[in-house]
Amino acid sequence: MMAHRRRRRSHVRALQVIEGRTFIFAHELEETEDKHRADELLHTFREVMTQRLSDQTVEYPDGKQRSGSPRVVRFAVVRFGVNSYRCEVATTTGGARDPLEARRLPRGTAFNVAFIVPTGLGASIGGHAGDATPAARLIASTCDTLITHPNVVNASDINEMPENALYAEGSTLSRLLMGTIGLQPVRSNRILLVMDKHSDPEVEALTINAVSAARACLGCDIDIVRLHDPVKVLASFSAQSVASGVISNVNPLVDAINERRGDYDAVALATRITLASPEHQKRYFEADGECVNPWGGVEAMLTHALSLGFNMPIAHAPMVSSMKSLNAAYGSVDPRKAAEAVSSAYLHCVLKGLHRSPRITECEGITASDVAAIVVPDGCFGLPHLAGAYQGIPVIVVEDNKVVHPVGPLPFKVTRVRNYLEAAGLLVAMRQGISPDSVRRPLSATRVIDCYSAVEAAVVNV
């Protein structure tokens, strides 16, 4: 079995840098069915990205200039008007699969739900530290399998994801919905943790102890590689206040995974993240929910690029820069951020998630055919929305869960509910084959459509 895996896994080419970019362009959508509008937008987005990114000469953080065609690894629409779109993407100079590739699949009969809270947008539920977990557990009770991603359930040293959940990296979940991969549930994964060598041995000890605890208490199979030439991760915010950043010196990390990937099923990362402004951390913990988590965006950029390249489960946990920053006193924080305030290694949530994270396949296991609904916050627009329209999967928008800078209205038909309690009721009705209209009052009159022969139709029209 192990030899079979090793043959199928190709090495990833060098990744020079991963960075955030913004594109603004105009495009007028035709009045047509949602699936055709999704086709049109996907084609347009890919065309624009190809044109804007082809043969560029870019100056990177090391001061050197390089030419080439960067590849998109993360994509979101952060603002759009009647005929214009502002897209924020993360790109890498190395090889990666195309996240905008799509393949339409027939609808199946399974009742699985994709539960999504995008990273770096400051969602009121799920934009902090695993605070969407109660909502995820509620929605999980309505379906066979809940397919979700780290931002929903990662709560630093806590992870209370539902038993029937599949923990898939964000780009992996998008690819599933786009119809290009399947997810195969597993009993367990052998995990490789790649951690930065830290100047403070106490910080390193926190990470090693977190791994030892997961081995002793969760039953995980984990080995550690200590990276002496660490990846450089700089977190910042875009002009639209979306969490973003720049990642450089990625090759030593890529090499460490390449050399060992045939022996492991999943990769955990523990690296330091430098904030562009030291005030970001203080402002985040002291803000009353209106400040976007400054680390999440650049973490997603890193894991998206590596997951798209290696085609395996990958998740990231930040290492503290020093014991002083770990012990910074912020008092009683917003309950949604409290998991971070009581954690030290920030790693257990990742290890628990990767322990049974599903294997990525070409078509085996759960595919887009098996997804009955997609549940998302209000005010965001990205690949899951496009995939829902493209595949004919109902998209349920939860109005109580707002992002800091919302976009909309969406160019596709969606079902809007007030909160996750209402979303759960709607999903139960869908699972039982009950039309939601039949349990609402007033109940509308039954629609009657007249059908005429060609001759009768001509008379009626006259």
GIQUIPE-V477971 format. One record per backbone hydrogen bond with DSSP energy under -1.0 kcal/mol. CO is the residue of the C=O (numbers start at 1). NH is the residue of the N-H. E is the energy in kcal/mol with one decimal. If there is no record, write none. Layout:
co->[CO,CO]
nh->[NH,NH]
e->[E,E]
This chain:
co->[1,2,3,4,5,17,18,19,21,23,25,30,33,34,35,36,37,38,39,40,41,42,43,44,45,46,47,48,49,50,56,58,60,64,66,68,71,74,76,79,83,84,85,86,86,87,88,89,90,90,91,92,98,111,112,113,114,120,121,123,130,132,133,134,135,136,137,139,140,145,146,147,148,149,150,155,156,158,162,164,166,169,170,171,172,173,174,175,176,178,182,183,184,190,190,191,192,193,194,195,200,201,202,203,204,205,206,207,208,209,210,211,212,213,214,214,221,223,225,227,232,233,234,235,236,238,242,244,245,246,247,248,250,251,252,253,254,255,257,260,261,266,267,268,269,270,271,274,277,279,280,281,282,283,287,295,296,297,298,299,300,301,302,303,304,305,306,307,313,315,317,322,323,334,336,337,337,338,347,348,349,350,351,355,359,361,366,367,368,369,373,374,375,376,379,381,382,383,384,385,386,387,388,388,394,395,396,397,400,401,402,415,417,418,419,420,421,422,423,424,425,426,427,428,429,430,435,436,437,453,454,455,456,457,458]
nh->[5,6,7,8,9,93,247,91,89,87,85,32,37,38,39,40,41,42,43,44,45,46,47,48,49,50,51,52,53,54,68,66,63,60,58,56,92,90,88,86,27,81,25,78,79,23,76,21,73,74,19,71,101,144,372,147,375,243,404,127,133,136,137,138,139,140,141,142,143,113,166,115,168,152,154,158,349,155,165,146,148,173,174,175,176,177,178,180,179,103,361,366,359,265,266,223,268,225,270,227,204,205,206,207,208,209,210,211,212,213,214,215,216,217,218,220,191,193,195,197,248,274,246,276,244,241,238,236,20,234,18,232,254,255,256,257,258,259,261,263,264,192,315,194,317,196,319,235,280,283,284,285,286,287,289,299,300,301,302,303,304,305,306,307,308,309,310,311,267,269,271,326,327,337,129,340,341,342,351,352,353,354,355,189,184,182,183,370,371,108,114,396,116,398,407,77,386,387,388,389,390,391,392,393,374,415,376,417,402,378,124,397,399,400,423,424,425,426,427,428,429,430,431,432,434,433,438,439,440,457,458,459,460,461,462]
e->[-2.0,-2.1,-1.8,-1.3,-1.1,-1.2,-3.7,-2.7,-2.2,-3.0,-2.8,-1.2,-2.3,-2.8,-2.0,-2.4,-2.6,-2.8,-2.4,-2.4,-3.2,-2.4,-2.2,-2.8,-2.7,-2.4,-2.3,-2.9,-2.1,-1.1,-1.3,-2.1,-2.7,-2.6,-2.6,-2.3,-2.3,-2.2,-2.7,-3.2,-3.6,-1.9,-2.2,-2.3,-1.3,-2.8,-1.5,-2.9,-3.4,-1.5,-2.1,-3.2,-1.3,-3.0,-3.1,-3.0,-3.1,-2.0,-2.3,-1.3,-1.7,-2.5,-2.7,-2.0,-2.6,-2.5,-1.1,-1.7,-1.1,-2.1,-2.9,-2.4,-2.8,-1.7,-3.1,-1.2,-2.4,-1.9,-1.4,-2.1,-2.6,-2.3,-2.1,-2.2,-2.2,-2.1,-2.0,-2.0,-1.2,-3.0,-2.7,-2.9,-2.6,-2.6,-1.6,-1.9,-2.7,-3.0,-2.4,-3.5,-1.6,-2.2,-1.5,-1.5,-2.5,-2.7,-1.8,-1.9,-2.5,-2.6,-1.9,-2.1,-2.5,-2.9,-1.4,-1.8,-2.9,-3.1,-2.6,-2.4,-2.5,-3.0,-2.2,-2.6,-3.4,-2.0,-2.5,-1.9,-1.3,-2.8,-3.1,-2.7,-2.3,-3.1,-2.0,-1.8,-2.9,-2.4,-1.5,-2.1,-1.0,-2.4,-1.8,-2.8,-2.8,-2.2,-2.4,-3.2,-2.0,-3.0,-2.4,-2.0,-1.9,-1.8,-1.4,-1.8,-2.3,-1.9,-2.0,-2.5,-2.7,-2.0,-2.1,-2.9,-2.6,-1.4,-3.4,-2.0,-2.5,-2.1,-1.0,-1.6,-1.8,-2.6,-1.1,-1.0,-1.3,-1.5,-1.9,-2.7,-1.9,-2.7,-1.4,-1.8,-2.9,-2.2,-2.6,-1.8,-1.4,-2.6,-2.5,-3.5,-2.7,-2.4,-1.9,-2.4,-1.8,-3.3,-2.4,-2.1,-2.6,-3.1,-1.3,-2.1,-2.3,-2.8,-2.6,-2.7,-1.1,-2.6,-2.8,-2.8,-2.9,-1.5,-2.0,-2.3,-1.8,-2.4,-2.3,-2.2,-2.1,-2.4,-2.6,-1.9,-3.0,-1.1,-1.5,-1.4,-1.3,-2.9,-1.7,-1.8,-2.7,-2.5,-1.4]
